[in-house]
C-alpha cells in the first residue's frame, strides 16, 4: 500500500495564443454576446436557459443543473494507478492535455522512487482521475527527474486509421532507396523543441505591433504550390538541393581546411498517487491512501 502526496501544475501555457474580439465596425466598441430564440425572435436571458441533449434531428430532452450535476463524477483527491505497461505500447494518438506532478510535503522520497522505478522497468502507469465532473484516463510517465500526467483519450474517442481512404500504390526499390537517403540526410537522434517556433503566431504579433504603432499591414503574396509529376525526379531534386545546401562555398572550404589540419577546431493543488489495491483515507488539503 503506497501513497505519494503530490501537487499538480499545468504543463502548457494557453495565454500565449493569439485571440481576437468582435468589435462594432462603426465605433470599435466590443460587442456583447446575446442568445436569440428563433421561434419568438426574443433575446433570452441566462436565467431562462436550460441545457438540452439532441437525441434526434431538432428533438431535445432538457436537464436541470442539478440533474447534470448528479450524473457527473465527484472530484477525487487521488489519482488511482491501475496498471503499469511498456511505454512503447501506448500510441501517442491517445495523448491529450498534460500536467506536471510534483511531490507535496513529505512525498519527495516516494516520488523519486516511482520516477526511478518506471525508468528502470521502461514502463508507465495507467490511472484514473476525476475532476470537473468527468472521469479521465491518464498516463503517468517519468521525464528527467520529474513525473508527467498525460491525459488520454478513450478508445471510442479515437477514429481508427481504417476509416481513412489510403488506396493502393506499388513502390519501386529505387524510389524507396532514394526516400531512405533523404530521411537519413536530415535525421537527428534527439528531439529539440526549442529549435522550432510558431511562425504564424510570430506574424500575428508583428502585424499587431504595426497596427498599434499606426502602420498599415500589407498581405504577403501567396507562394505557388509545387506539383509533383514524377516521384523519382522529385526525390532526386530534394537530395540534390540538400547536398548543395550542405556543401561549403569554395572560399569557406579554403578557410576551413587549415583549421582541420591543426586539430584545434573543435492549476495546482494537492493530490495523491495510489498504487493498485491501496485504500484511501483523506486529510485536509491532501489525498492519501
Secondary structure, DSSP 8 states (H G I E B T S, - for coil): --EEEEEEEE---GGGS-----B-TTT--B-----EETTTTEE--GGG--EEEEEETTEEEEE-HHHHHHHSB---SEEEEEEEEEGGGS-GGGEEEEEEEEE-TT-HHHHHHHHHHHHHHTEEEEEEEEETBEEEEEEEEEETTEEEEEEE--GGGS--GGGS--------HHHHHHHHHHHHHT--SS--GGG---HHHHHHHHHHHHHHTT--------------S-HHHHHHHHHHHHHHHHS--HHHHHHHHHHHHHT------EEEEE-TT---EEETTEEE-
